[in-house]
Amino acid sequence: MRIAIIGAGYVGLTSAAVYAKLGHTVFAVRKDAEKVEMLKRGEVPFYEPGLPELVKDGVQSGRLIPTTSYAEAVPNAEVIFICVGTPPLSSGEADLSQVFAAAREVAENWGEGYKVIADKSTVPVGTAQKVRKVIEEVLVARPQNRSGLATSQFDVASCPEFLREGSAVHDTLNPDRVVIGTDSERARAVLSKVHEDLPGERVITDIRTAEMIKYASNAFLATKISFINEIANVCDEVGANVDEVARGMGLDPRIGSAFLKAGIGYGGACFPKDTKALHSIAFLHDYDFKLLKAVIEVNKAQRRHFLRKVRQMLAPLAGKKIGILGLAFKNNTDDVRESAALDIASWLIKEGAQVVAYDPQAAENAKAVIKAELSPNQSSALDSVFITCPTAEEAARDADALLVLTEWKEFCDLPWSDLRSMMNQAIVFDGRNLLDSKKMRELGFTYVSVGRP
Ligand SMILES: NC(=O)c1ccc[n+]([C@@H]2O[C@H](COP(=O)([O-])OP(=O)(O)OC[C@H]3O[C@@H](n4cnc5c(N)ncnc54)[C@H](O)[C@@H]3O)[C@@H](O)[C@H]2O)c1
């Protein structure tokens, strides 16, 4: 099948490369010519394990075609997946301007023949119908469509994406479920064919339900995280161990063990914006989604709660040198969108500390965000208040404390004994409960984590 992917970021590029691997011919549209040239060389402009190899294979096979041109991608495509960003507006609602702009450009470059336009971007209920309207308006205005052909030559659909950054290739090749939401038999058949060689349950449903499945899934996962974080805070008060509590809970199959890891809360491009967007959707329909509001508030408070622990032990923070391990919002990615680590780093800097940070992939992205967060004075002195370094050892050297803020596996295997001897004070705050508290204490660290005595 011929497929066009609009928006070749984490979701779009991974999907494009996987569809090409399945044997489809896939045009991957990005606007930035320089990044498209990278893709044509098989290089990926962000860090995602396994993706460069898959992109290279796809490009070499001729089945994956990166392009800046809608005119090249759209006219012959039978299926068009919209995979552009849906960032939050200040109200919390999803900003759909990229989705509608993409739909308009698709319509302006239509060509001939039947097409399915499917949203893979996470969008509020009702968006696919709005995409239909945008496309119809353009098609109806075309001179060759005076006969009113426009509405029968395409269908819209919702195919929400569930991949996780850091394991995007694996998740896309091995989905738990493929959700196909459409009100048309013809579109259902086309989308089923696109995905026929992928494993996983099929959830074939109407458009609005498919759109809701994505938000409900992310809201539920965020709820699990905020729930276990609140349990952790109570564990801190009563002297219980949240890791053991989570294990004891998770063995009950009705609960499950996934997403019961206490820490400094969720971040990234999805959970923060999707929880806010679902809350806004409910609000706009005059429903007060109290539970979700609490989930969002708990998540915001959790990073502050962690900072308080640091402040309590190190106060005053002014003049202290704090080493940070991990800047990405989670491990195995260079994505720092809504990263708890970056909030904590900039709060420390604002209180007068110097931050020296190591992250295996995210340092460059982090620097740009931190610069924007700081006051003009601090920002102009960025290189002296926020230093990124190429090794964990350098972050530890002369530090008054080390903060573990991203769960990179490699941090477990650091030569912690050597690190201790380099530090000014042997204090570790583990915001991800990554390290073994008993071992850290045996090594002579003062070790503070989340909900573990
Ligand atoms: N990142 C994830 O883990 C994930 C998982 C599931 C769903 N999603 C959802 O998928 C969507 C995309 O997320 P992402 O993380 O891939 O975002 P991203 O920012 O990595 O990629 C979006 C891409 O779209 C491009 N773009 C914007 N407008 C365009 C246009 N008119 N034409 C062509 N390209 C255009 C941008 O330049 C960017 O490269 C969002 O709605 C997100 O919520 C993301």
The ligand as a MOL file (V3000), in Angstrom:
LIG
                    3D

  0  0  0     0  0            999 V3000
M  V30 BEGIN CTAB
M  V30 COUNTS 44 48 0 0 0
M  V30 BEGIN ATOM
M  V30 1 N 6.1310 10.8120 21.6900 0
M  V30 2 C 5.3730 9.8210 22.1670 0
M  V30 3 O 5.8020 9.0030 22.9830 0
M  V30 4 C 3.9550 9.6730 21.6810 0
M  V30 5 C 3.2870 8.4520 21.8690 0
M  V30 6 C 1.9810 8.3310 21.4200 0
M  V30 7 C 1.3380 9.4100 20.8330 0
M  V30 8 N 2.0120 10.6030 20.6960 0 CHG=1
M  V30 9 C 1.3020 11.7010 20.0480 0
M  V30 10 O 1.7360 11.7800 18.6950 0
M  V30 11 C 1.7910 13.1430 18.2640 0
M  V30 12 C 3.1930 13.4630 17.7890 0
M  V30 13 O 4.0770 13.3200 18.8780 0
M  V30 14 P 5.6720 13.2610 18.6690 0
M  V30 15 O 6.2700 13.0100 20.0070 0
M  V30 16 O 5.9930 12.3620 17.5340 0 CHG=-1
M  V30 17 O 5.9510 14.7820 18.2500 0
M  V30 18 P 7.2360 15.3540 17.5170 0
M  V30 19 O 7.2890 16.7780 17.9080 0
M  V30 20 O 8.4150 14.4780 17.7510 0
M  V30 21 O 6.8800 15.2180 15.9580 0
M  V30 22 C 5.9310 15.9990 15.3060 0
M  V30 23 C 6.5380 16.3980 13.9770 0
M  V30 24 O 5.5330 16.9930 13.1490 0
M  V30 25 C 6.1570 17.9980 12.3790 0
M  V30 26 N 5.1090 18.8600 11.7960 0
M  V30 27 C 4.3120 19.7650 12.3990 0
M  V30 28 N 3.4550 20.3170 11.5150 0
M  V30 29 C 3.7210 19.7300 10.3300 0
M  V30 30 C 3.1530 19.8560 9.0390 0
M  V30 31 N 2.1390 20.7020 8.7820 0
M  V30 32 N 3.6520 19.1020 8.0320 0
M  V30 33 C 4.6710 18.2410 8.2700 0
M  V30 34 N 5.2360 18.0770 9.4610 0
M  V30 35 C 4.7660 18.8080 10.4820 0
M  V30 36 C 7.0710 18.6720 13.3740 0
M  V30 37 O 8.0640 19.4370 12.7360 0
M  V30 38 C 7.6460 17.4410 14.0950 0
M  V30 39 O 8.7920 16.9610 13.4220 0
M  V30 40 C 1.3280 13.9630 19.4590 0
M  V30 41 O -0.0520 14.1900 19.3560 0
M  V30 42 C 1.6100 13.0580 20.6380 0
M  V30 43 O 0.7710 13.3150 21.7360 0
M  V30 44 C 3.2960 10.7530 21.0840 0
M  V30 END ATOM
M  V30 BEGIN BOND
M  V30 1 1 1 2
M  V30 2 2 2 3
M  V30 3 1 2 4
M  V30 4 1 4 5
M  V30 5 2 4 44
M  V30 6 2 5 6
M  V30 7 1 6 7
M  V30 8 2 7 8
M  V30 9 1 8 9
M  V30 10 1 8 44
M  V30 11 1 9 10
M  V30 12 1 9 42
M  V30 13 1 10 11
M  V30 14 1 11 12
M  V30 15 1 11 40
M  V30 16 1 12 13
M  V30 17 1 13 14
M  V30 18 2 14 15
M  V30 19 1 14 16
M  V30 20 1 14 17
M  V30 21 1 17 18
M  V30 22 2 18 19
M  V30 23 1 18 20
M  V30 24 1 18 21
M  V30 25 1 21 22
M  V30 26 1 22 23
M  V30 27 1 23 24
M  V30 28 1 23 38
M  V30 29 1 24 25
M  V30 30 1 25 26
M  V30 31 1 25 36
M  V30 32 1 26 27
M  V30 33 1 26 35
M  V30 34 2 27 28
M  V30 35 1 28 29
M  V30 36 1 29 30
M  V30 37 2 29 35
M  V30 38 1 30 31
M  V30 39 2 30 32
M  V30 40 1 32 33
M  V30 41 2 33 34
M  V30 42 1 34 35
M  V30 43 1 36 37
M  V30 44 1 36 38
M  V30 45 1 38 39
M  V30 46 1 40 41
M  V30 47 1 40 42
M  V30 48 1 42 43
M  V30 END BOND
M  V30 END CTAB
M  END
